[in-house]
Amino acid sequence: MSELFSAPWTRPDRAGEAAIEHLRKGQAHSPSNVFSSDLSVDEAILIGEAGYEPKGLVSGSSVFHIGYVTSWVGSAEVPELSAAMARAREIAIARLVEDGRRIGGNGVVGVQLDINMLGSHAHLAEFIAVGTAIAPRRSTRATHHPTPSFFTSNLSGKDFYLLSRAGYHPLGLVMGSCVYHVAYQSAGSWAKMQSKNMELANATEALYSARELAMTRMQSEAIVLGASGVVGVTTEEKSHVWGSHMIEFFALGTAIKLASSEHKRLGITASVPLEDQIVATDPSAITGRRRR
């Protein structure tokens, strides 16, 4: 797998320099106090309650060619593809960070990572990272304790607020990727199972191995950051363009660390909404008799 439309890789912003320069020129003609974001109304308010303000919607992307895979026989990881899928996402995130820093952000929340296949080119894909850059409000910077460096996070505005109140801060996105080939069954084994309900042991073992490798890699990244844990973990399994016997297991989460000496109790109280909708139930759904 290789990145297209760029010179040999040296810096995460090399291929995106023209786009960043275009954004700088556009920003010179727009109000600096107006932000855009993918935050909901509730999330934007809670970000403010945590002592931060949204700076703007930021993104990073990289177009990669996803390589063809041939001559794989048994169940095993395809390390070249595992490394390439991880690298493609790292490049997109690096450009997202550059975009966030450019507009004065201290971190990015609500990061979403997607892969878009480009038209009829089956093996051409764009890796995209999108989120909202935030920074401590000026009025709270003297008393607020921001994270020591720029952070990325897939946490929602609500989750970020709760973590901040409890004395935690996000260290960054951590992820693990594993592309695994699932061995084909022999013709005899395939014929025997056609009339039976049975587990496919080779597929089960392959998926377990892929999950274990991906999760271990994600946790290793968290350890390097000095995290005490990973929250907001999401996992997905996709075959992309390789067919049903080649699968990528991908794990993504946010590494966090307790910033204060101990966890702060939030004093959460339960509330009951008074505007619940009353759903009318058809009696026939219970009695089995239809009203005439």
MIVO-262055 format. One record per residue (C-alpha): residue number from 1; z, y, x. Coordinates in nm, 3 decimals. Last residue first. Layout:
N
@mivex = NUM, w = Z, v = Y, u = X $
...
//
This chain:
292
@mivex = 292, w = 1.512, v = -0.512, u = -6.397 $
@mivex = 291, w = 1.740, v = -0.522, u = -6.093 $
@mivex = 290, w = 1.657, v = -0.792, u = -5.844 $
@mivex = 289, w = 1.900, v = -1.073, u = -5.781 $
@mivex = 288, w = 1.983, v = -1.193, u = -5.431 $
@mivex = 287, w = 2.336, v = -1.071, u = -5.473 $
@mivex = 286, w = 2.362, v = -0.877, u = -5.146 $
@mivex = 285, w = 2.010, v = -0.742, u = -5.088 $
@mivex = 284, w = 1.971, v = -0.723, u = -5.466 $
@mivex = 283, w = 2.247, v = -0.463, u = -5.474 $
@mivex = 282, w = 2.015, v = -0.218, u = -5.285 $
@mivex = 281, w = 2.238, v = -0.027, u = -5.050 $
@mivex = 280, w = 2.247, v = 0.353, u = -5.059 $
@mivex = 279, w = 2.316, v = 0.492, u = -4.713 $
@mivex = 278, w = 2.574, v = 0.767, u = -4.713 $
@mivex = 277, w = 2.507, v = 1.008, u = -4.426 $
@mivex = 276, w = 2.810, v = 1.096, u = -4.220 $
@mivex = 275, w = 2.892, v = 1.466, u = -4.232 $
@mivex = 274, w = 3.265, v = 1.461, u = -4.173 $
@mivex = 273, w = 3.246, v = 1.338, u = -3.813 $
@mivex = 272, w = 3.562, v = 1.159, u = -3.696 $
@mivex = 271, w = 3.710, v = 1.267, u = -3.364 $
@mivex = 270, w = 3.895, v = 1.070, u = -3.098 $
@mivex = 269, w = 4.079, v = 1.256, u = -2.826 $
@mivex = 268, w = 4.010, v = 1.256, u = -2.452 $
@mivex = 267, w = 4.296, v = 1.382, u = -2.239 $
@mivex = 266, w = 4.074, v = 1.415, u = -1.933 $
@mivex = 265, w = 4.298, v = 1.250, u = -1.677 $
@mivex = 264, w = 4.207, v = 1.349, u = -1.323 $
@mivex = 263, w = 4.140, v = 1.064, u = -1.078 $
@mivex = 262, w = 4.318, v = 1.112, u = -0.750 $
@mivex = 261, w = 4.312, v = 1.308, u = -0.425 $
@mivex = 260, w = 4.009, v = 1.509, u = -0.529 $
@mivex = 259, w = 3.641, v = 1.449, u = -0.459 $
@mivex = 258, w = 3.624, v = 1.091, u = -0.589 $
@mivex = 257, w = 3.283, v = 0.960, u = -0.486 $
@mivex = 256, w = 2.963, v = 0.882, u = -0.671 $
@mivex = 255, w = 2.639, v = 0.690, u = -0.606 $
@mivex = 254, w = 2.391, v = 0.732, u = -0.891 $
@mivex = 253, w = 2.183, v = 0.436, u = -1.011 $
@mivex = 252, w = 1.848, v = 0.257, u = -0.987 $
@mivex = 251, w = 1.756, v = -0.112, u = -0.975 $
@mivex = 250, w = 1.399, v = -0.245, u = -0.958 $
@mivex = 249, w = 1.284, v = -0.605, u = -0.993 $
@mivex = 248, w = 0.913, v = -0.627, u = -0.918 $
@mivex = 247, w = 0.718, v = -0.926, u = -1.046 $
@mivex = 246, w = 0.430, v = -1.143, u = -0.931 $
@mivex = 245, w = 0.349, v = -1.455, u = -1.133 $
@mivex = 244, w = 0.256, v = -1.263, u = -1.451 $
@mivex = 243, w = -0.020, v = -1.058, u = -1.295 $
@mivex = 242, w = -0.026, v = -0.820, u = -0.999 $
@mivex = 241, w = -0.108, v = -0.488, u = -1.164 $
@mivex = 240, w = 0.245, v = -0.375, u = -1.263 $
@mivex = 239, w = 0.444, v = -0.701, u = -1.296 $
@mivex = 238, w = 0.755, v = -0.525, u = -1.422 $
@mivex = 237, w = 1.128, v = -0.594, u = -1.431 $
@mivex = 236, w = 1.368, v = -0.310, u = -1.496 $
@mivex = 235, w = 1.722, v = -0.214, u = -1.411 $
@mivex = 234, w = 1.936, v = 0.089, u = -1.488 $
@mivex = 233, w = 2.265, v = 0.177, u = -1.319 $
@mivex = 232, w = 2.441, v = 0.484, u = -1.459 $
@mivex = 231, w = 2.727, v = 0.456, u = -1.213 $
@mivex = 230, w = 2.753, v = 0.343, u = -0.850 $
@mivex = 229, w = 3.087, v = 0.323, u = -0.668 $
@mivex = 228, w = 3.319, v = 0.460, u = -0.401 $
@mivex = 227, w = 3.031, v = 0.615, u = -0.212 $
@mivex = 226, w = 3.014, v = 0.666, u = 0.163 $
@mivex = 225, w = 2.642, v = 0.747, u = 0.157 $
@mivex = 224, w = 2.566, v = 0.438, u = 0.370 $
@mivex = 223, w = 2.770, v = 0.228, u = 0.125 $
@mivex = 222, w = 2.561, v = 0.355, u = -0.167 $
@mivex = 221, w = 2.238, v = 0.259, u = 0.014 $
@mivex = 220, w = 2.379, v = -0.091, u = 0.068 $
@mivex = 219, w = 2.462, v = -0.114, u = -0.304 $
@mivex = 218, w = 2.098, v = -0.049, u = -0.395 $
@mivex = 217, w = 1.978, v = -0.304, u = -0.141 $
@mivex = 216, w = 2.219, v = -0.567, u = -0.273 $
@mivex = 215, w = 2.103, v = -0.500, u = -0.631 $
@mivex = 214, w = 1.738, v = -0.550, u = -0.533 $
@mivex = 213, w = 1.804, v = -0.870, u = -0.336 $
@mivex = 212, w = 2.022, v = -1.022, u = -0.606 $
@mivex = 211, w = 1.777, v = -0.936, u = -0.882 $
@mivex = 210, w = 1.484, v = -1.092, u = -0.692 $
@mivex = 209, w = 1.682, v = -1.410, u = -0.621 $
@mivex = 208, w = 1.785, v = -1.444, u = -0.986 $
@mivex = 207, w = 1.425, v = -1.389, u = -1.093 $
@mivex = 206, w = 1.302, v = -1.661, u = -0.856 $
@mivex = 205, w = 1.569, v = -1.908, u = -0.967 $
@mivex = 204, w = 1.479, v = -1.861, u = -1.334 $
@mivex = 203, w = 1.106, v = -1.895, u = -1.263 $
@mivex = 202, w = 1.155, v = -2.218, u = -1.066 $
@mivex = 201, w = 1.389, v = -2.362, u = -1.328 $
@mivex = 200, w = 1.156, v = -2.318, u = -1.621 $
@mivex = 199, w = 1.401, v = -2.409, u = -1.895 $
@mivex = 198, w = 1.296, v = -2.661, u = -2.156 $
@mivex = 197, w = 1.170, v = -2.696, u = -2.509 $
@mivex = 196, w = 0.924, v = -2.983, u = -2.488 $
@mivex = 195, w = 0.569, v = -3.068, u = -2.599 $
@mivex = 194, w = 0.389, v = -2.857, u = -2.339 $
@mivex = 193, w = 0.646, v = -2.940, u = -2.071 $
@mivex = 192, w = 0.477, v = -3.254, u = -1.942 $
@mivex = 191, w = 0.134, v = -3.088, u = -1.899 $
@mivex = 190, w = 0.275, v = -2.803, u = -1.687 $
@mivex = 189, w = 0.463, v = -3.047, u = -1.464 $
@mivex = 188, w = 0.148, v = -3.250, u = -1.406 $
@mivex = 187, w = -0.069, v = -2.947, u = -1.336 $
@mivex = 186, w = 0.179, v = -2.828, u = -1.076 $
@mivex = 185, w = 0.378, v = -2.520, u = -1.155 $
@mivex = 184, w = 0.292, v = -2.183, u = -1.003 $
@mivex = 183, w = 0.546, v = -2.020, u = -0.775 $
@mivex = 182, w = 0.702, v = -1.688, u = -0.872 $
@mivex = 181, w = 0.620, v = -1.413, u = -0.620 $
@mivex = 180, w = 0.885, v = -1.146, u = -0.578 $
@mivex = 179, w = 0.869, v = -0.771, u = -0.531 $
@mivex = 178, w = 1.220, v = -0.642, u = -0.464 $
@mivex = 177, w = 1.335, v = -0.284, u = -0.503 $
@mivex = 176, w = 1.679, v = -0.127, u = -0.465 $
@mivex = 175, w = 1.789, v = 0.222, u = -0.551 $
@mivex = 174, w = 2.046, v = 0.489, u = -0.479 $
@mivex = 173, w = 2.035, v = 0.841, u = -0.619 $
@mivex = 172, w = 2.272, v = 1.086, u = -0.459 $
@mivex = 171, w = 2.629, v = 1.180, u = -0.375 $
@mivex = 170, w = 2.752, v = 1.257, u = -0.725 $
@mivex = 169, w = 3.092, v = 1.425, u = -0.762 $
@mivex = 168, w = 3.419, v = 1.297, u = -0.902 $
@mivex = 167, w = 3.731, v = 1.486, u = -1.009 $
@mivex = 166, w = 3.757, v = 1.377, u = -1.373 $
@mivex = 165, w = 3.615, v = 1.706, u = -1.495 $
@mivex = 164, w = 3.312, v = 1.666, u = -1.269 $
@mivex = 163, w = 3.251, v = 1.310, u = -1.388 $
@mivex = 162, w = 3.269, v = 1.415, u = -1.753 $
@mivex = 161, w = 3.029, v = 1.705, u = -1.701 $
@mivex = 160, w = 2.777, v = 1.491, u = -1.511 $
@mivex = 159, w = 2.788, v = 1.230, u = -1.788 $
@mivex = 158, w = 2.718, v = 1.493, u = -2.054 $
@mivex = 157, w = 2.433, v = 1.651, u = -1.857 $
@mivex = 156, w = 2.276, v = 1.307, u = -1.815 $
@mivex = 155, w = 2.314, v = 1.116, u = -1.491 $
@mivex = 154, w = 2.000, v = 1.009, u = -1.300 $
@mivex = 153, w = 2.128, v = 1.191, u = -0.994 $
@mivex = 152, w = 2.003, v = 1.376, u = -0.690 $
@mivex = 151, w = 2.230, v = 1.562, u = -0.448 $
@mivex = 150, w = 2.198, v = 1.855, u = -0.208 $
@mivex = 149, w = 2.488, v = 1.852, u = 0.035 $
@mivex = 148, w = 2.867, v = 1.886, u = 0.042 $
@mivex = 147, w = 2.897, v = 1.859, u = -0.338 $
@mivex = 146, w = 3.028, v = 2.173, u = -0.499 $
@mivex = 145, w = 3.395, v = 2.274, u = -0.497 $
@mivex = 144, w = 3.439, v = 2.554, u = -0.750 $
@mivex = 143, w = 3.690, v = 2.829, u = -0.683 $
@mivex = 142, w = 3.475, v = 3.088, u = -0.505 $
@mivex = 141, w = 3.153, v = 2.955, u = -0.658 $
@mivex = 140, w = 3.276, v = 3.003, u = -1.014 $
@mivex = 139, w = 3.134, v = 3.347, u = -1.100 $
@mivex = 138, w = 2.812, v = 3.271, u = -0.913 $
@mivex = 137, w = 2.747, v = 2.963, u = -1.125 $
@mivex = 136, w = 2.719, v = 2.643, u = -0.923 $
@mivex = 135, w = 2.359, v = 2.515, u = -0.899 $
@mivex = 134, w = 2.130, v = 2.296, u = -1.111 $
@mivex = 133, w = 1.781, v = 2.147, u = -1.072 $
@mivex = 132, w = 1.653, v = 1.957, u = -1.376 $
@mivex = 131, w = 1.467, v = 1.627, u = -1.330 $
@mivex = 130, w = 1.128, v = 1.463, u = -1.267 $
@mivex = 129, w = 1.022, v = 1.195, u = -1.015 $
@mivex = 128, w = 0.666, v = 1.060, u = -1.032 $
@mivex = 127, w = 0.489, v = 0.771, u = -0.857 $
@mivex = 126, w = 0.117, v = 0.796, u = -0.926 $
@mivex = 125, w = -0.077, v = 0.471, u = -0.929 $
@mivex = 124, w = -0.414, v = 0.338, u = -0.809 $
@mivex = 123, w = -0.453, v = -0.041, u = -0.824 $
@mivex = 122, w = -0.616, v = -0.061, u = -1.166 $
@mivex = 121, w = -0.841, v = 0.240, u = -1.111 $
@mivex = 120, w = -0.970, v = 0.279, u = -1.467 $
@mivex = 119, w = -0.736, v = 0.565, u = -1.542 $
@mivex = 118, w = -0.457, v = 0.634, u = -1.298 $
@mivex = 117, w = -0.161, v = 0.402, u = -1.351 $
@mivex = 116, w = 0.153, v = 0.607, u = -1.407 $
@mivex = 115, w = 0.480, v = 0.501, u = -1.243 $
@mivex = 114, w = 0.799, v = 0.669, u = -1.358 $
@mivex = 113, w = 1.129, v = 0.784, u = -1.210 $
@mivex = 112, w = 1.353, v = 1.004, u = -1.424 $
@mivex = 111, w = 1.616, v = 1.232, u = -1.271 $
@mivex = 110, w = 1.869, v = 1.360, u = -1.525 $
@mivex = 109, w = 2.046, v = 1.582, u = -1.274 $
@mivex = 108, w = 1.917, v = 1.760, u = -0.963 $
@mivex = 107, w = 2.134, v = 1.924, u = -0.697 $
@mivex = 106, w = 2.238, v = 2.253, u = -0.539 $
@mivex = 105, w = 1.935, v = 2.439, u = -0.671 $
@mivex = 104, w = 1.797, v = 2.765, u = -0.533 $
@mivex = 103, w = 1.437, v = 2.744, u = -0.654 $
@mivex = 102, w = 1.306, v = 2.604, u = -0.326 $
@mivex = 101, w = 1.594, v = 2.360, u = -0.295 $
@mivex = 100, w = 1.491, v = 2.189, u = -0.617 $
@mivex = 99, w = 1.125, v = 2.166, u = -0.514 $
@mivex = 98, w = 1.222, v = 2.015, u = -0.179 $
@mivex = 97, w = 1.450, v = 1.767, u = -0.358 $
@mivex = 96, w = 1.165, v = 1.664, u = -0.592 $
@mivex = 95, w = 0.944, v = 1.624, u = -0.286 $
@mivex = 94, w = 1.194, v = 1.385, u = -0.130 $
@mivex = 93, w = 1.221, v = 1.198, u = -0.463 $
@mivex = 92, w = 0.844, v = 1.137, u = -0.472 $
@mivex = 91, w = 0.846, v = 1.021, u = -0.109 $
@mivex = 90, w = 1.139, v = 0.786, u = -0.172 $
@mivex = 89, w = 0.959, v = 0.640, u = -0.474 $
@mivex = 88, w = 0.653, v = 0.552, u = -0.266 $
@mivex = 87, w = 0.872, v = 0.410, u = 0.010 $
@mivex = 86, w = 1.053, v = 0.173, u = -0.227 $
@mivex = 85, w = 0.725, v = 0.040, u = -0.366 $
@mivex = 84, w = 0.589, v = 0.000, u = -0.010 $
@mivex = 83, w = 0.895, v = -0.184, u = 0.119 $
@mivex = 82, w = 0.889, v = -0.436, u = -0.166 $
@mivex = 81, w = 0.511, v = -0.471, u = -0.128 $
@mivex = 80, w = 0.533, v = -0.561, u = 0.240 $
@mivex = 79, w = 0.836, v = -0.785, u = 0.178 $
@mivex = 78, w = 0.659, v = -1.017, u = -0.070 $
@mivex = 77, w = 0.965, v = -1.218, u = -0.173 $
@mivex = 76, w = 0.930, v = -1.592, u = -0.218 $
@mivex = 75, w = 0.846, v = -1.863, u = -0.470 $
@mivex = 74, w = 0.576, v = -2.083, u = -0.319 $
@mivex = 73, w = 0.201, v = -2.042, u = -0.268 $
@mivex = 72, w = 0.096, v = -1.685, u = -0.192 $
@mivex = 71, w = -0.264, v = -1.657, u = -0.073 $
@mivex = 70, w = -0.346, v = -1.318, u = -0.222 $
@mivex = 69, w = -0.183, v = -0.988, u = -0.320 $
@mivex = 68, w = -0.385, v = -0.669, u = -0.365 $
@mivex = 67, w = -0.224, v = -0.346, u = -0.255 $
@mivex = 66, w = -0.096, v = -0.067, u = -0.478 $
@mivex = 65, w = -0.280, v = 0.248, u = -0.368 $
@mivex = 64, w = -0.039, v = 0.536, u = -0.385 $
@mivex = 63, w = -0.036, v = 0.882, u = -0.539 $
@mivex = 62, w = 0.287, v = 1.069, u = -0.471 $
@mivex = 61, w = 0.494, v = 1.286, u = -0.698 $
@mivex = 60, w = 0.783, v = 1.530, u = -0.704 $
@mivex = 59, w = 0.929, v = 1.728, u = -0.988 $
@mivex = 58, w = 1.153, v = 2.018, u = -1.079 $
@mivex = 57, w = 1.258, v = 2.176, u = -1.408 $
@mivex = 56, w = 1.459, v = 2.492, u = -1.349 $
@mivex = 55, w = 1.776, v = 2.656, u = -1.225 $
@mivex = 54, w = 2.026, v = 2.516, u = -1.473 $
@mivex = 53, w = 2.376, v = 2.663, u = -1.437 $
@mivex = 52, w = 2.693, v = 2.498, u = -1.310 $
@mivex = 51, w = 3.066, v = 2.538, u = -1.375 $
@mivex = 50, w = 3.121, v = 2.208, u = -1.561 $
@mivex = 49, w = 3.119, v = 2.398, u = -1.891 $
@mivex = 48, w = 2.772, v = 2.528, u = -1.803 $
@mivex = 47, w = 2.643, v = 2.173, u = -1.754 $
@mivex = 46, w = 2.810, v = 2.095, u = -2.089 $
@mivex = 45, w = 2.608, v = 2.367, u = -2.264 $
@mivex = 44, w = 2.279, v = 2.247, u = -2.115 $
@mivex = 43, w = 2.361, v = 1.888, u = -2.210 $
@mivex = 42, w = 2.436, v = 1.975, u = -2.573 $
@mivex = 41, w = 2.111, v = 2.173, u = -2.606 $
@mivex = 40, w = 1.913, v = 1.886, u = -2.454 $
@mivex = 39, w = 1.817, v = 1.906, u = -2.089 $
@mivex = 38, w = 1.450, v = 1.874, u = -1.990 $
@mivex = 37, w = 1.464, v = 2.209, u = -1.820 $
@mivex = 36, w = 1.297, v = 2.550, u = -1.789 $
@mivex = 35, w = 1.469, v = 2.854, u = -1.645 $
@mivex = 34, w = 1.437, v = 3.229, u = -1.695 $
@mivex = 33, w = 1.626, v = 3.459, u = -1.457 $
@mivex = 32, w = 1.346, v = 3.483, u = -1.201 $
@mivex = 31, w = 1.103, v = 3.636, u = -1.450 $
@mivex = 30, w = 0.744, v = 3.529, u = -1.369 $
@mivex = 29, w = 0.474, v = 3.679, u = -1.144 $
@mivex = 28, w = 0.629, v = 3.574, u = -0.812 $
@mivex = 27, w = 0.689, v = 3.228, u = -0.959 $
@mivex = 26, w = 0.317, v = 3.162, u = -0.977 $
@mivex = 25, w = 0.271, v = 3.234, u = -0.608 $
@mivex = 24, w = 0.559, v = 3.003, u = -0.515 $
@mivex = 23, w = 0.424, v = 2.730, u = -0.743 $
@mivex = 22, w = 0.083, v = 2.745, u = -0.569 $
@mivex = 21, w = 0.256, v = 2.719, u = -0.232 $
@mivex = 20, w = 0.444, v = 2.411, u = -0.353 $
@mivex = 19, w = 0.116, v = 2.252, u = -0.471 $
@mivex = 18, w = -0.055, v = 2.320, u = -0.138 $
@mivex = 17, w = 0.242, v = 2.181, u = 0.055 $
@mivex = 16, w = 0.256, v = 1.857, u = -0.147 $
@mivex = 15, w = 0.086, v = 1.630, u = 0.106 $
@mivex = 14, w = 0.316, v = 1.747, u = 0.385 $
@mivex = 13, w = 0.637, v = 1.771, u = 0.176 $
@mivex = 12, w = 0.804, v = 1.444, u = 0.280 $
@mivex = 11, w = 0.733, v = 1.511, u = 0.650 $
@mivex = 10, w = 0.535, v = 1.303, u = 0.903 $
@mivex = 9, w = 0.305, v = 1.080, u = 0.703 $
@mivex = 8, w = -0.053, v = 1.051, u = 0.822 $
@mivex = 7, w = -0.259, v = 1.314, u = 0.635 $
@mivex = 6, w = -0.265, v = 1.310, u = 0.258 $
@mivex = 5, w = -0.495, v = 1.235, u = -0.037 $
@mivex = 4, w = -0.383, v = 0.875, u = -0.077 $
@mivex = 3, w = -0.057, v = 0.702, u = 0.006 $
@mivex = 2, w = -0.084, v = 0.345, u = 0.129 $
@mivex = 1, w = 0.000, v = 0.000, u = 0.000 $
//
